[in-house]
C-alpha cells in the first residue's frame, strides 16, 4: 500500500486500459473518478475559459474545454459597422495584444483598397507590433512562473511591462487599447525624447530578464516540473495547426515575419528562435529568447524610424469609405504565432465578413485536450500557460 | 555542476532585498502622457454642433443636446455633444473627425463619484477640472485627415479664352471629380438649415457617391425646381456654413447640384420624377412674372394639380436669371432645360404680356382662384450725383437686359462702373467682353464704396473680373460725373472710410481730402435695384398693406393682406434666386391651402 502511495513510479495496472485509439473508457459510476471544473475563474487559466477534467487520483484522464464566457461577437458586430467604426473594436479581440488585430484589420482594408501606406507609418507600425510582442511576453512569463509557484517573476516582469505600457501611452495615447494603427497609416510620430526613454526601458527589461533567467530558467524546481512535460510531437504541427513558439520549440521554424515578410521586417536582421525538445521548458526558453530578440529588433527599428514624414496615406472619407469588393487574408506574427484577418468586402461601406484567425483556437482547444491526458492536476495550469493562449481570440 | 547551479542560482533573487521595491505608480498622483486619451474637452464657442462626432462614434456614446446659453443660428445647430462615459471607449475618433477642431481630450483619467448619472456630461459646459489642461489627445497634424479638406478644383476657361466671348466659364465636374468631391462631405446637414429652400444637400451628395443620379434628381426637385440654374448661379449660402469649411475648403455643393442636373437628360425627367400623368383639380392660379419665384410656385402648384398661367412681360421666361445674369455664368440652353420641364407639366407661360397694361390685376382675380406675384427688382437705382442725368450714364440692369435681347449696346472705349455687388461685376465683365470684341482691349473700372473685404460681390467674381483685365477699385465714393462739352469724361470720387455705422446702418463716411478721378466715356450705375408695383391698382392697392420700408406685408405663406393675392421673390426678400425659389415653394403650399380653405 505504502509503495503505491509514495512511489514516484506509479502502478499503472490500477489505471483503466487504453483503447486502441489511445483514449480510455471512463465509467463515472465506478466511483474511481472525480470530475472537476478548472476555471473559468482559476488564476492559472489564461483568461476566461474552463476545463472540465476527469481525474483518477490527481491525474487527468479526460478533458473537455469550454469557451464562451467571453463571447462578444466581434465578427458579427463588424458587419453592422462602417469600416472606421470597426477600428476601435478590433483591438478588443485579443486584449493583451491589441496591435496585431489593428494591423491585420488595417492592412486587409488597405490591400483591398489598393492603398500603400507611407514609409514612416510602416516603421511605426513595425515598432508598435514589436512593443506589443515585448509586453505580451513579459506578461506571459509572469504567468508561466506563477503557474509553477514563482510569484516574484511575475512581479518583476509586470513591472517591466508597465514601463513598456508607459512607452505605449506616450506614443499612442493609450496603455492597453492603443488604437494607433488606423486604416491608412498611424496616428502619430514618435514624441520628443521617446528614443531615450525607450532605450532606458529596454535596458531595464534586459536587466530583469537576467534575473528571470537565473531564478526561473536555472531553477531545479522549474526544470523538474517542466523538462519532458507537455511535449508537442513535430508530427502534430500540421495536424493541429500549431504555429509560433509552440511550433518553433519543436524545431519547426514557423514565423510569419520570415515566411511572409510584411511591413519593415525584410529590412531587419533576425533569425527565428527555435528549440528542439518541444517540452514546457523549451517552449518557455524559446519565448524568453524571442523576447530578447524583440528587444534587439526594437533597437534596430528605433535606429531606422524617421522622426518626420507622412503618417497616413490619402484615403476616402472614413465616414463612407467603400472598400472595393474582394477578399483577402492578412497575417502577422504575434507572440502565439500566426494571427490573421480574412476580410470579404462587397463594395459597400460595411465589411461583408471579417473572420479573425487567432492561434489560440487551435492551441487551447484541440491541442490542449490531447496533451492534457495523464498530466498531473498540479501541472495543468503550467501546461496551459506554456501553450500561451488568450481566450478572447477564440471567442471572437 | 549544472544541478548545483540550478539549486543555487535562484538564490540570486535575494539581491533585490537591498533594492527599492518595484511598485506600480499611484494613478491618483500620476500624470497622463501628453497624448493621453483622457476626459473630453470642448470649446463650445468653436463647436458648431455638426454632430460628426456622434456620427463616427461606434458606441453611440455621443448625443447632440441643447445647451443653455447657446442659440441655434446660421451655421450652428445650437446643439453640443454630450458624452456617456458608460459607453465611451476613448478611441478619440470623435476628436480626429471633429470639423472645427473644438473637441479634444485632456490627459486626466481619474474621476470618482457616487452618482453614475454625472458621467454623462457635456464637455466644456460643466466646468470640469480638466477643461484648462493643455495636455491630452488632439487631432494629429496635417496629412492625417480622415476626410479630404481640399476641394476638387473646378476647371474653368482661361482668362484669355473667355475674355472676348460669352461662353460658359465653368466647365463642370467630370464623373470622377464629382465622386471625389462628394466623398468629402461629412453629411452633417448644417447646410440644410441655412439653405433658404432647405434642400436635402447631404442626401443628394450621398446619391452622387452612390452613383444614383436619378435619386439625386428626385431629391433636388423635392425642394428646387431649377437645379440647372441654381447649380450655376446660386449664392450658395450653404457653402459659407459648411462644417468642412472650418478647417479646409467647403464642399462644392453648388457644383455637385449642377453635376446631377447636367448628367440627367431632359427627356428622362418626367419618368424619373413620376410626372408623366398629373391629375388636374380644376382650380386655376395666375402667376405674375416668370422669374425663379414665379416658376417655382407654378411648378409646385402644377404638381398638386393646379392649372397655372404665368404672365411674363418680356419675350422669354426666366426673369433676372435670363435678363440679369450674363450668359457666361448661365447659358440660355441650361435655363431653358429647367423651364421646359416646368412647361411640360402643363404650366402655361404667356410672354409679352404686361399685367396692368394688357390685363389688369382685377381681371386676373376674376378669372383665377388665386394670384401670385413675383415681379422682381428690375428698376436700377441711381446715385443721383451730379451728371447722372446724362444720356451716357446707364443703369446696369437695363444694359444687361439689352445684351440678352441681342440689342445694340453702347460700348465706350473707357467705362466706369459704380457698384460692388454681383450685378456690378456682371455688367463690368460683360462690358469688358464687348470692349475686347470691339476694341481688342479692356479699359473698364469698377468702383465701390465698400472696401475690398466688404464688397458684397462673390469673391470669385472679383477675382475673375480682374483676370479679365477689368480694374476693380473698391473704397471710393462717387462725387460727380464730369461732363465736358456735352460728353462724359469720367467720375470724380473721394475716399470712403466707412460704409456702415455702429448700428450696421448704411451711413457712408468720406474723407474729402483724398480724391481721385476715374476717366471714362460712359458711366454705368449698379448700386441696387428697385421694384415697380404700378400694376397693383384700384381696390387692391388700397387693401394691400405695406411695411415701413415700402415692401408688401406677407405672412409665413407669402399671403398678403388680400387673401387671394400672394407675393414673393425679390420684391419681398431682396435679390436672390434661391430665396425666390423657396418663397415660391412656400407660397404654392399657401395657395393650395387657401383654395382648399385650410386656415393659414
HADDOCK unambig.tbl for C-alpha pairs under 7 A between the chains (distance, minus, plus):
assign (segid A and resid 85 and name CA) (segid B and resid 56 and name CA) 6.72 0.50 0.50
assign (segid A and resid 85 and name CA) (segid B and resid 57 and name CA) 7.00 0.50 0.50
assign (segid A and resid 85 and name CA) (segid B and resid 58 and name CA) 5.17 0.50 0.50
assign (segid A and resid 88 and name CA) (segid B and resid 91 and name CA) 5.95 0.50 0.50
assign (segid A and resid 159 and name CA) (segid B and resid 22 and name CA) 6.69 0.50 0.50
assign (segid A and resid 169 and name CA) (segid B and resid 33 and name CA) 6.15 0.50 0.50
assign (segid A and resid 169 and name CA) (segid B and resid 36 and name CA) 6.40 0.50 0.50
assign (segid A and resid 170 and name CA) (segid B and resid 33 and name CA) 5.26 0.50 0.50
assign (segid A and resid 170 and name CA) (segid B and resid 34 and name CA) 6.73 0.50 0.50
assign (segid A and resid 170 and name CA) (segid B and resid 35 and name CA) 6.19 0.50 0.50
assign (segid A and resid 172 and name CA) (segid B and resid 35 and name CA) 6.95 0.50 0.50
assign (segid A and resid 173 and name CA) (segid B and resid 33 and name CA) 6.94 0.50 0.50
assign (segid A and resid 173 and name CA) (segid B and resid 35 and name CA) 4.71 0.50 0.50
assign (segid A and resid 173 and name CA) (segid B and resid 36 and name CA) 3.93 0.50 0.50
assign (segid A and resid 173 and name CA) (segid B and resid 37 and name CA) 5.22 0.50 0.50
assign (segid A and resid 173 and name CA) (segid B and resid 137 and name CA) 6.84 0.50 0.50
assign (segid A and resid 174 and name CA) (segid B and resid 36 and name CA) 6.09 0.50 0.50
assign (segid A and resid 174 and name CA) (segid B and resid 37 and name CA) 6.30 0.50 0.50
assign (segid A and resid 179 and name CA) (segid B and resid 91 and name CA) 6.47 0.50 0.50
assign (segid A and resid 187 and name CA) (segid B and resid 140 and name CA) 6.55 0.50 0.50
assign (segid A and resid 188 and name CA) (segid B and resid 140 and name CA) 6.30 0.50 0.50
assign (segid A and resid 211 and name CA) (segid B and resid 13 and name CA) 6.79 0.50 0.50
assign (segid A and resid 214 and name CA) (segid B and resid 9 and name CA) 5.37 0.50 0.50
assign (segid A and resid 214 and name CA) (segid B and resid 10 and name CA) 5.71 0.50 0.50
assign (segid A and resid 215 and name CA) (segid B and resid 9 and name CA) 6.12 0.50 0.50
assign (segid A and resid 215 and name CA) (segid B and resid 10 and name CA) 3.84 0.50 0.50
assign (segid A and resid 215 and name CA) (segid B and resid 13 and name CA) 6.47 0.50 0.50
assign (segid A and resid 216 and name CA) (segid B and resid 10 and name CA) 6.83 0.50 0.50
assign (segid A and resid 218 and name CA) (segid B and resid 6 and name CA) 4.70 0.50 0.50
assign (segid A and resid 218 and name CA) (segid B and resid 9 and name CA) 6.16 0.50 0.50
assign (segid A and resid 218 and name CA) (segid B and resid 10 and name CA) 6.91 0.50 0.50
assign (segid A and resid 219 and name CA) (segid B and resid 6 and name CA) 4.52 0.50 0.50
assign (segid A and resid 219 and name CA) (segid B and resid 7 and name CA) 6.03 0.50 0.50
assign (segid A and resid 219 and name CA) (segid B and resid 9 and name CA) 6.73 0.50 0.50
assign (segid A and resid 219 and name CA) (segid B and resid 10 and name CA) 5.91 0.50 0.50
assign (segid A and resid 220 and name CA) (segid B and resid 3 and name CA) 6.90 0.50 0.50
assign (segid A and resid 220 and name CA) (segid B and resid 6 and name CA) 4.86 0.50 0.50
assign (segid A and resid 220 and name CA) (segid B and resid 7 and name CA) 5.57 0.50 0.50
assign (segid A and resid 310 and name CA) (segid B and resid 143 and name CA) 6.34 0.50 0.50
assign (segid A and resid 311 and name CA) (segid B and resid 144 and name CA) 6.53 0.50 0.50
assign (segid A and resid 312 and name CA) (segid B and resid 143 and name CA) 6.37 0.50 0.50
assign (segid A and resid 312 and name CA) (segid B and resid 144 and name CA) 5.24 0.50 0.50
assign (segid A and resid 316 and name CA) (segid B and resid 147 and name CA) 6.59 0.50 0.50
assign (segid A and resid 316 and name CA) (segid B and resid 183 and name CA) 6.72 0.50 0.50
assign (segid A and resid 317 and name CA) (segid B and resid 146 and name CA) 5.83 0.50 0.50
assign (segid A and resid 317 and name CA) (segid B and resid 147 and name CA) 4.14 0.50 0.50
assign (segid A and resid 317 and name CA) (segid B and resid 148 and name CA) 6.53 0.50 0.50
assign (segid A and resid 317 and name CA) (segid B and resid 183 and name CA) 5.90 0.50 0.50
assign (segid A and resid 317 and name CA) (segid B and resid 184 and name CA) 5.88 0.50 0.50
assign (segid A and resid 318 and name CA) (segid B and resid 146 and name CA) 5.68 0.50 0.50
assign (segid A and resid 318 and name CA) (segid B and resid 147 and name CA) 6.37 0.50 0.50
assign (segid A and resid 319 and name CA) (segid B and resid 56 and name CA) 6.73 0.50 0.50
assign (segid A and resid 319 and name CA) (segid B and resid 186 and name CA) 6.76 0.50 0.50
